[in-house]
Amino acid sequence: MSGPKESEGDHDEGADSSPPPENGDPAGSETAESVELSVPGMDCPSCATKVETSVRELDAVETVDPEVTTGKVRVSYDGDGAAPGDVAERVEKAGYEIDDAVGEATETFTAPEMDCPSCAGTVENAITALDGVTGYRTEPTTGKVVVTFDQSDTSAAAVREAIEGAGYEVVDSSADGDGGVAGTDSVWRSRRAIKTWISGVFTLLGLLFEFVLRGVNAELLAAGGIALTTADVLFLAAVVAGGQEIVRGGYYSLRNRNLDIDLLMSLAILGAIAVSVGFGESLYMEAATLAFLFSVAELLERYSMDKARNSLQELIDLSPDEATVRRDGEEVTVSVDDVNVGDAVVVKPGEKIPLDGEVTDGESAVNQAPITGESVPVDKTPGDEVYAGTINEQGYLELQVTSAAGDNTLSRIIEMVEDAQSNKTEREQFVERFAGYYTPVVVAFAVLVTLATPTVLGATQTEAIVYGLTLLVLACPCAFVISTPVSVVSGITSGAKNGVLIKGGNHLEAMGEVDAVALDKTGTLTTGELSVTDVIPLGDRTEADVLRCAHGLERRSEHPIGEAIVDRAQQREVDRRNLDEFESITGKGVRADLDGETHYAGKPGLFEELGFDLNHVHAATDGGVVTGKSQQLCERNDCVDLLETVVPELQAEGKTVVLVGTDAEIEGVIAVADEVRPEAEAAVARLHDLGVEHVVMLTGDNERTARAIAERVGVDEYRAELLPEDKVDAVKELDAAGDGVAMVGDGINDAPALATATVGVAMGAAGTDTALETADIALMGDDLSRLPYLYELSHDANSVIRQNIWVSLGAKAALALAVPFGLVPIWAAVLVGDAGMTLGVTGNAMRLSRIEP
């Protein structure tokens, strides 16, 4: 019956079920192009590695995607620096020949009524019967069929004809596949709904004459030995009204050799009528109730599927269709498809930002929740980046477009959410394998029950036939098959709306099962940007005095520490001092003349070289003169021990210490650090609360800094001074010790560890192609609180999937076993075993959308 299934099917005649090649520019370069080459000899992982290594020798290459299962390699490259022939040459230099067949084409067809696993199966059988089809993907959750075909053997028109020949109207097709989710008219006002209501009226009238108005239930027709009462005629009218679509679907299923629910229900309805005619036992009522109730079940299921589709459609609807562009000094409204990179776009208060861009004029707070999940609007000023689909809250903004429609961040998110459906979970693969055996077994059981119950259980022949027909109704495992994909779609779209991009159902499933989480330090637990944390003035100086001196020394420095000090001074709006004779002292600090006096800023070792005894530095707070070079000053008991107390304490907190002063006195101490994210400690604690057994910090930083950060955020363990390969080894060790590990990093420096982990999670991936490509999951905003939300969502999704699978399977099994004993009427098989379970698993899956960070 109806229900989502991202089925790639069993391929016949050499068809390949791999997802078709992605169009567009995955790397985001304005001159990027892509090519797909058929390399039949590339049939093992080591082969793919050789091909990828060889192709990456080209500097212009941006991404290489070798697929062993299909023998194809997809390459995106800068069109200004390479050509398809260059890519082909590199593949051949790796030792593999390229198939010279005519190029392939990929097209997406929208078939709104293909909304169930059996529907998808019928379409797949029709497609694979075509010569030249090399790949396909059916997406009942979006109503799309994506087909890759060799243009020398077939055409888009032929594929469309095959889909419609399977009984599903194609309402739209587009080569780029950017058609959104299939839309249909209201389920309850559709043509099928009208026929169903008519069938219901006739069924109700038939039941009225059959059980209430028995005295007037006269025999209306008796011809050829067939006697029909008033009730029988009404039941037949109900079958004609409600059974048309069912029998039509069964015809297409039989024509395409697919044993699906439409074919099984058609056999049940026509079988009941045949028994009524051939055996003289009236089963017209059973045929009518089957036709009516199954039609109701189809409507209910289509309604539930529309609810699932709407969760993805909400993402698609985020981006406006039009943009206000400034051209030739005038503002004109055009379609977003007609806006070019570099165009100036005007966004007024309350409007959605139509395309990715950089602010060139104006200031405003922008609600980025649709993309990054951030709950608080972000202030945007000239030079800041903005994303399509976000909302301009209050001010005027003018921006320069940086990505065309379809290449922007929102489009990539939508594309990845849609593609995630083809990445099946282990449970989904098990369910599909099981379903392939379930239907034939139950059909065989129906035949056995029909033949054996009269002898074994003493049932009449008519009762035995009714039992067999009831089992045919239960033979389609629709609710069972729909249980996993509808949960995956609900979980993935829920995550996307909350700033978490999950690139496949298998990653959603795996994240909920890990018992260890490895966290990179810089950029993950910390902000990744240095800032001043402490300013300690010495003598009678104030914080402003120390910053004024430090600002003068560091404003010409290009070191990140210097930049952090300058930023702090500018925030405090301190006065500038005249600067002369600036000199950078490599590895130690800087020297310059401030207002004619030589000053220094740098490591404690620099000041020890200048002759200071850092164990005895005068900290006179009473206005005393600070020289710092004589231990005799300590006789006043007003010294601070910089080397043994102050500096180590600051360094123990993971901070870098900078001293500021002249060659005669130290004026102050400044501590700089990569600050811990405010939400880091709470995120780690929440992971523990949710059941994560082991949270580990992996960093290349020194032991002292690592220990300070680890103690502050509350991780169970930390490992410091790690090279990228050391992080990979650590991830492998954690994986071997448990049931999986999630690695969280920045998506670039941590790429090897991300790829090695059971699940790789990238931080701050909005607009970052590298992070999106590397990780299995991306946290679209720099908000670590999304990590426990992700774990909770994944864990709950696994629970929902398990509930759906076992409840739907258990209900089907219980009903099937009860049928031979006469405990399950045929109407109950339809309402409970089919419609009820389908609605149940869909409603259960929709609960995932209520989980929030």
N, C-alpha and C positions, 0 to 999 in steps of 0.2 A: 504494500500500500504506500501512500505518500509518505515521504520522509527524506531528509537530505542524505546524500551519499556522494562523496567526492570519489567516484569510482573511476578507475582507469581500466578495469575490466581485464578479461583474459583475451589476449590479442590473437586474432586469427589472421591467416594469410600474411604473416610477417609484420603486422602492425605493431608499433611500439608504444607503450603506455607512458613513456616519460613525458613530463610537462613540456609543452612546446616552448621554443625559444622565446626569451623575453625581447620585446622590442624597446626601442628608445635608447637612452644614454644612461647606463647605470652609474657611470662615474661623474656625471654632471658637467663634463667639459663642453664648452660651446661648440667645439669642432670634433667632438667624439663621434665615431662611427663604430659599427659592429659587423662581424661576419661570422657565419656558422659554417664549419667545414665537416664533411663526413669522413671519418678516419676509421674504416672497418678494423684495421689491425690493432687499434688501441683498445685492447680488451682486458686489461688488468690494471690494478692500482699503480704498479711500478711503471707501466706503459704511460699512464696518464701523467705521472710525475715527470717522466722524461720529456713528454710533449710540452707540458707547462713550463718546465725549466728552459727549454729551447726557445719557446715563443717569448718568454719574458726577457730574452736577450735584446729584444727590440725596445729601445727607450720609450717609444711612443705608446707601447701597450699599457693599458690601465687595468684591465681585469682579464683573467683567463679562467674558463670554466670547462674543464674536460669531463665528459660523462662516459664512464666505462660501459654502463648498461646500454647506451644507445650508439656508442662508437662515434660520438660527435664532440666537437670542441667549439665553444663560443668564445669569441675574443672581442673585447671593446678596445679601441685605440684612438689616439689623437689623429684625425684625418690629415692634419698638416704635417705629420711626421712619419706616416706609414700608409701603406695601401694593402688591399686584400692579398695581392701577390706576395708582398713581403711576409705576411703571416703564413701563407701557404708554404713559402720557402723554408721558414723556420720549422714547420711541422715535418716537412720532408727531411730536413737535416737531422731531425730526431730519429730518423729511420722508419718513417711510416708514410705510406702512400695515401693520397687523397682521392676519394671517389669523385669522378668527374661528372656525376649525374647533374641534371638540370636543377637549379636552385629550388629550395623549398619555400613555401608560403605558409603563414599562420593567420588564421582568421577566427574571430569569435562570433558565434551565433547565439542570439537570445531567443530562448524557447520558454516562456513563462510557465507553461503547463507541465514542463518536465520538473516535477517537484518531489520525486520519490525515488528510492533505490531501484524499484522495478522499472520505472519510467526511464531512468538512466541506462539500465541494462538493455532495454529495447532499442534505445538510441545507439548505444555502443555496438550492438550487433549489426545495425543498419550501416553504421559508419565503416566498420571493419570489413564489410563486404565489398567496399570500393577499392579498386586498384589505386595505388599511389598514396594511401593514407599511411603516414609514418609515425604519427603520434596524436593522441587526443586526451582531453580531460573533460569529464562531465561534472558540472557543479550544480546539483539540485538546490543547494542553499542560495544560489544567486540566479538560477535559471539560465545558466550559460553552458555552451559547448564550445570548447577551444580545440581546434583541429589544425594539425600540421600535415601538409600534403605536398607531394612532388607534382609540380605544375606540368610536367611532361605527361603525366598519367591521368590527372583529374583536375577539376576546377572547383572554385568556391560554389558555383551554381550547382554542380553535381552533389557536393556535400550538403548543401541546403536542401536539395531535392530528396536526398537520402533521409535527412532528419524529418522532413515533412512526410516522407513515405513511411516513417515509423509511427506517424500519428500525432506529431507535435508541430504546431504551426511556428514558423520562425518569423518573429515580428521585427527583428532588426539584426544587422550584422555589421561589423566594423573590423577593419584590418588591425587596428591598434587595440581593440578589446576594451576601449574606454567607454563602454556603454552603460556603466552603472549596473545596479541590480535589476533583474527583470521585474517589471511592474505589471500588475493585472488590475482589472476593475474590481469593485467590491465583490467579495466572494458571495455574499448573500443576495446580490442583485444580478449575478451572472446567469447566462442561459441555462447552465446545468442546475443552478439553484431553482430556477423557475420550474424546470422539468421535475426536479425532486419534490417540490411542494405539490405539484399536480399528482405525482405518484403517491404522495402521502395521503392526499384527499381520497383517491381511489382505494388505497389500502384501508383507510379508516372506515369508509363506507362498506367495503367488503367485509371487514370484521363485524360491523354493525349488523349486516344481514346474516352473517354466519352464526353469530352467537346471541344476538338480541332479538332480531326480527325473523326468527326461524320460521314463523308461520307464513311469512310472505316471501321467503327465500325460494321462489318457484323455479322450476326447471324451464329455462328460456330456450334452450337449443338442444336438440338431439339429432345428430346426423352422423352417419357412418359409425355408429356405436359409441360416439363420444357425447356424453351428456354434460351440459354446462348449466349451472344455477346462476341466479342473479349475482351471488357473491363471487362465483368463479369468473364471470365476465368482468366484474369490477377489479378482481385481482389481476386478470390478464391486462386490463387497461393500465393498472399500476406498473406491471412489468414493462409494457411498451413505453410508458412515459419515463420511468426511472432507469430502465435497463439499456436504453439506446447507447449511451456513452460507455457503459460497461462492456457491452458486446463489441462495440467498435474498437475499444482498447484491446479486448481479447483477440480480435481479428488481427490487429497489427502485431500483437505479441506472438501469435501463432505464425504469422508470416515471417517474422524475424527470429523465430525459434528461441523465444524467451519465455520460460515458465514463470510468469509473474502473477500478481494478484488479480489483474484484469482478466487474464486467461482462466485462472482458477475460479473466479466468481462467475465468469460466463459459463463455464462448464457446470457449475452448481445450479445456476438459474435455468439454463437450458435442460439440464438433467432432470430437474424437478418437473418441468413441463413435459418432458419426454416420458417420465414415469406416469404422470397423470394421464397422458394419452394412451400409452402402451399397456399399462397394468390396470387401468380403471380406478386407481387409487388417487384421489385428489390431493395434489401437492401444490395447487395453485397459490394457496395462502403462503406456503413457505417460499415460493418463487417471488411473490410480491414483496414479502417482508425483506427478503434478501436484497432485491433491487432497490427498495426504498432506503433501508437502513445502511446499506453499503454506500449509496449516494450521499446520505447524510454524513457518514464517516469520511467520505472523500472531501466534502465541503469543510468539515471540522478540521481535517488534516491540512487542507489548503490554507485555512485561516491561521492555524498554528504555524505553518511554514512561512506565511507572510509576516508573522510576528518575528520569526527568526531572521528573515530577510531584512526587515526594517532596522534591526540593530546594526547591520552593515550600511544600509541606506543612509542612516543618520550621519555616518562618517562622510559619505559621498556628498550629502547635502550641505556640509560645512562650507564648501567653497562656492562663492557666488558665480553666476553665469556671465555677469557683465562687469566691466571696469570702466572708471572714468579716467581717460587718458588726455594729457596735455599735448596737443599737436598744433603747430603753427600758431602758438599763442592762444589757442582756444581749447576749452574742455569739451571733449566729445565722449559719449558713452558707446562702447563697442563690446563685442563678445570677447571673453577672456582668450579664446582661441586666436583672436586677431591681434593680440598684444605681443609685441616683440621684446626680446631681451634688450635692455637699455632704454626702453620707453619710460616716460615720467607718468606715474599714476597718482591720482589724487584720491585720498580717503578721508571722508568727512566723519564727524563724531557719530558713533552708533553704527557705522558701516563695517562690514567684514572686509578684511584685507584680501584682495582677489588673487594675488600672486606673491611668491617669495620676492623680497627686494631689500634694498638698503635705504634707510631714511635719509633724505637729502634736505628736507625742510620741515619745520614744525616740531612740536613736542606733544606727547600724549602718553597716557597709560594704556597699555594693550593687554587685553585678556588673552593669554596664551594657553588657557586650560584645554582647548580642543586638541592642541598639539603636544604640549609638554606636561599637561596635568597640573600645572601650577595654579593654586587656588587664588593667589594674590596677583592682580594686574602688575605688569612690569613697565616701568617708565622707559620710553623710547625717545632718543634724541638723535640729531643728525650723526650718521656713521653707524648706527645700530642696525642689526638685522631683524627683519620681521618675516613672518611665515603666512602663507595662504591659509585662509580659514580662521585666523585669529580675529579678534574684534577690537576695533578702535573705540575705546571707552568714551573719551571726552574731547580731545583736542584735534586740531587739523594736522594731517600728515601728508607729505608728498614723498614718494619713494621712487627709486630707480629699480626697474625690474631686473632681477638676476637669474630667474629661471622661467622658462616658458610654461604655459599650462600643460600639465601632464608630466613635467619634469620637476615640479616643485616638491617640497617636503611632504605635503598632504597627499599628493598623488602617489608618491612612493610608499607612504604608509598604507593607503588603500590597496595598492597593487600587492604589497607584501601580505596584507591580511587576506586578500583573495587567494593568493598563491599558497598561503599556509594551509588551505584546505586540501591540497594535493599531497601534503606531507603527512602521511597517515601514522597514527599512533599504533603501538603494538597491539593494543586492545582492539582497535578498529580492524587491523589486519586479521586478527583472530576471529572477530565477529564475521567478517566477510567469508573467511574460509569455512567457518561453521555453517553459515547460511547456505553455502553451496551444497552442503550435504543435508541440511534440515528439510528443505522443501521436497526433494525427491523421496526422502524417508517418510515424511508425513503423508505424501500422496500414495506411496505404497501401503502405508498403514491404513489409509482410507479404503483402498481396494480390498485389503485383507479383512477389515471390519465389515464391509458390505457383504463379503462372501461368507465370513465365518460366524457372525453373531446370530444368524437364525439357528445354526446348529449348536453353537457353544453356549449362548446365553438365552436362547429361546425367543429371540426377537422375530417379529414378522418381517416379511421381505420389504415391505414399505418402510418400516422402522429402520431396518438395516441400511436402506438406501439413504434415508434422511441422515443417519449417523455418518455415512460416507460423505454426503454433501457437506455436512457440518465440518468434518475434518478437512475437506478441501478449502473451506473458508479459513481454517486455522493454519493452512499449509504455508502461507506466505509470512516470512519472519520480519515483517516491516518494522514493527516497534522495536524489535531486537536490533535490526540493522541501523535504524535511525538513532539509537540510544547514544552512540559515541559521537558521530559527526555533529549532531545538533548541540551537544554539550561543548564540543571543541569550538564551534563557531560562536556560541554564546560567550565562552571564556575569552577567546581571542579578541572579539569585538569589544567586550567589556574592558579588557586591558588597554586596548587602543584608545578608548575614550577617557581613560584615566592616565594616559601618558606612558603606557608600557606596550611596546611593540613586540609581539611574540610571533616568530617567523615560521611556526609550524606546530601542528597539534602534538607531534612527538616531543617537542621541546616543552610545551605546556605540561604534558604528562610527566616528563622526566624531572622537571623542576619541583613538582610536588612530592617526588620520591627521594630526593637527595637528603643525606643526613649530615653533610658538611658543606659549609660555605667559606670559600677563600676570598678575602678582600684585599685588593691592592691598596696601598696607603695614599700615595699622591694622586689627587684628583678623584679619589673615591671616598675614603674616610676623611680626607682633608679637601680643602677647596682647590688646591693646586696652584694657588697664588700667594706669594709672600706678603706679609703685612706686619707692621710694628705692633708688638704686644705689650712691651714695657718700656718706659723711659724713666731712668733713675738719675735725677740731677745730684751732683755733689757740690759741697760747699753751700754758698748762699744762692745758688742758681735755681731757676725754675725750669719746668719742663719746656716752656717756650724758648728759654735761653739755649738749652741743649739742642732742641730741634732747629733753631735758627742757625746754629753753628753747623750742625750735621747737614742741613739743607744746602748751605753754601758749599760744603765739601762734596756732596754727592750729586748735585744737580747736573754735573757733566759726566758722571759715571754711567756706564751702560750695563752695569751688573744688576741683576734682579734685586739684590739686597739694597743697593743704592736707590733703585726705583721705588722700593717700598718705603724707604725713609723719606724720600721726596714727596710721595703721595701723602704720608702722614703730616708732614710739615704744611703742605698745601691745604689739607683739611682743617688744620689749626690756624691757617691764614697768618703764619708768622712772617715777619719782615725779612727781606733778602739782605745779605751782606755782600759787599763788593768782593769779587773773586779775581785773583791773579795767580799766575804760575802754577796751574793745575798739573798734577802728576799722579798717574796710577802706579802703585807699587805692587807688581804682580804677585798674587797669592797672599797679600798681606793687608792691603787697604789703599787709601788715597792720601795725598798731601796737597795743600794749596795755601795761598796767602789770603786771609780774610781781613779786609780793612787794614792791610799792611802787616798783619801778624801771621806767622806760619802756624797752621793747624793740621791735625792728623785725625783720621777716622779709620779704624780697622780692627783686626783681631787683637786679642790681648798680647799675643807674641810680639806684635809690632811695638807696643808700648814698653815691653820688657827690653827690647833692643834699644829703646830710647833712654833706658836707665831707670825705669820705674820699678820699685819693689811693690808688686801688686798685692802682697800679703799685708801691706801697711799703707793704705791710702786714706788720707785725711778726709773725713766726711763732715767737716765742721758745719753745723747747721746754724751756728750763732754768728755767721758773718766772718769767721776767721779766714785767714789767707790759706789757700790750698797750694802746697808745693808737691806733696806726695813723694818726695825723694828721700826723706829722712825718717828713720824709725823713731827719732826722738819726739816726733809729733804725737806718737802714741802715748806719751806720758800723760797727755790730757784725756786719755781714754775716749777719744772721739774718732777712732779709725774704723774703717770697714775692711774686711778681709776679702778683697775681690777674687783672688786666685783660689782661695780655699772655701769660700762661702758663697758669695754672690754669683760669680760666673758658673760654678758647678751646679748651683741650684737652678739657674736659668737653663743651663744645658740639659739638666736632668728632665726638664719639662719639654725637651725637644726643640729648644730655641737656639738660634745663632746669636752670639754676643758681639756687639760692636762698641768699642770704646771711642770717645770723642775728647780731644784736648789738644794742648800744645806740647812742646818738648819739656815744659817746666811743670805743667799741672794737668790733671785729668778733670774734665768738666762734667762728664756724665757717662752713663751706660745706657745703650739701646739694645733691646732684644727683638729679634725678627723671627718669625716662624710662618710655616705653612699652616694656617689655622684649621683646626678640626671643624668639620661641618657641624652646625648646631644640632642637626638631627641624627648624627652618627651614633651617639651613645644610646639614644632611645631606639634606634633601628636595630642595633645589636641586641639590646634587651628584648625587643619584641620578637626577634628571630628565635631567641632562647625560649620565650614563652610559647611560641608556636610549635616547638618540638625539634628545632634544629639542634643536633647533639654537639656539633663542633664548629665554632666560628674562629677562623684563623686569619691573621693579617700577614700578607707576604709583601716585602718591600726591599728595594735595593738600598735603602737608607742605612745609616750606621746603627749600631746596636743601641746606643744611648737614646737616640731619637725614637727608634722603633719601640723601645720599652716604654718610654713616656706616653706615646700615642696609644699603645696597647692598653696600658693601665687606665688611661682616661676613658676610652670608649668601651672597655669591658670585654674584649675578645678573650677566648680561652687560651690562645697561643699566638705567638708571633715568631716570624723568621726574618732575620735582617740580613743586609748585605748580599742580596740575591741577584745574580745575573738573570737575564730572560730564560736561559736554559735551566737555571736552578729553580725558577718558578714552575717550569714544566715538570721537573722531577718532583717538586713538592705536591703538585696537583695529582700526579700519578700515585704518589704514596698515599695521599688522602683517599683517593678513589679505591685503591687496593684494600684500605683498612675499613671501608664501609660500603654503603650501597649507592655511591655516587657523590659527586662534588660539583657545586656551582662555583665558577670563577667570575668575580666581578672586577672589571678593570676599565681602562679608558678606551679600549677598542683599537689602539694603535701600538703603543709600547708593549702591551700585554697580549698581543695577538697570539703568540705561540701557546700561552697558557689558556687563553680563551678557547682556542681550537682543541686543546687537549682535554679540557674539562668535559664532564657529562653534559653540562649546560654552560655556555658562555654568555655572560651578561655585560653589556657595554653601558657605561655611564654617559649621560649628556649627549645623546646621539642626534638631537634635532639638527638637521642640515648637514650632518657629518657622514659622508658616504662610506668612509673607511670603517667607521664603527658599525654602520648598518650592514656592511658586507661581512665583517668579521664575526660578529656575535650572533648567537641563536636568539637572543632577546635583547632589546635595547630599552633603557630607561630614558625616555625622550627629554626629560628635564634633569637638571643637576640636583635631584631630590632623592636622597638615600632612603627616605621613608617609603618610597615605592617598592623597595626590595622586600620587606616583610609583606607588603600587600601582594606582591607577585607570588611569594611563597604560599600565602594563604589562598589566593585565587587558584593556584595550581593544585594545591592539596585538596581544596574543596571540589575542584573540577574532577579530580580522580575519584573522589567519593561519589559524586553525582554519576559519573560514568559507570562505576561499579553498581550503584543502585539501579540505574536504568537497565543495565545488561541483565542482572540477575532477576530483577522483578519481572521484566518483560519476558525473559526466557522461562522463568518459573511459572508465570501465569499461563503462557501458551502450553507448557508441558502439562500443567494441572488440568486445563480445559480439555486437552487432547486425550488424556488418560480417562477423563470422566465421561467422554462422549459415548463409548460403547455401552455404558451402563444407563444411558438415557437421562443423564443428569444435566446435560447442557443443551438447551433448545437452540435452534439455529440463529435466532435473533440475538441470543446472549453471546454467541461466538463472534458476531459482527460487532456488537456494541462494546463488549468487554474485551475480547481478545484482539480486536482490530482497532476500532476507533478509540476506545477507552485507553488502551495502552499507549497508542500513538500520542494522544493528548497528554497523557500522564508523563511520558518521558520528555516531551517537549516543554511542558510546564515546569518540570523539575530542573531541566537544563537552564531555563530562563532565570532561575533563582541566582545564577552566577552573576547576572547583571546588577544585582543589588549589593554586591561586595564592593566596598569603597576603601580607599587608603585611610 
